[in-house]
Amino acid sequence: MRRAFEMTLRDVCKDLPPESLEKVKAKSFKDGVLTVSCRGIISGELTMRSANLLKGVNAALGRRVVLKLRFRAG
């Protein structure tokens, strides 16, 4: 799950500076919700891109497993 998210993050957010994405980490997965820890400023950007992130993660996993992404500043 984490690897699928990291690969998708790099692809969907390739236009963002790498140092902005270094602190973005998939933290937990429960009941179809993938919780992602990130800095506050990047949280808004990831929220705007959440549809593409969700689509990419599920494509990397080969089926629809993740139903929702939750971004937590931390």
Residue pairs with C-beta under 8 A, 6 or more apart in sequence:
1 26
1 29
1 34
1 57
1 61
1 65
1 66
2 25
2 26
3 60
4 57
4 60
4 61
5 26
5 34
5 36
5 53
5 57
6 26
7 56
7 60
8 53
8 56
8 57
8 59
8 60
9 21
9 24
9 53
10 21
11 56
12 49
12 52
12 53
12 56
13 21
13 45
13 46
13 49
16 42
16 45
20 39
20 42
21 42
23 37
23 38
23 39
23 42
24 36
24 37
24 38
24 39
24 42
24 46
25 36
25 37
25 38
26 34
26 35
26 36
27 35
27 36
27 37
27 72
28 34
28 35
29 35
29 66
32 65
32 66
32 67
32 68
33 66
33 67
33 68
33 69
33 70
34 57
34 66
34 68
34 69
34 70
35 70
35 72
36 46
36 69
36 70
36 71
36 72
37 72
37 73
37 74
38 46
38 71
38 72
38 73
38 74
39 73
40 73
43 71
43 72
43 73
46 53
46 69
46 71
47 71
50 69
50 71
53 69
54 66
54 68
54 69
57 65
57 66
57 69
58 64
58 65
58 66
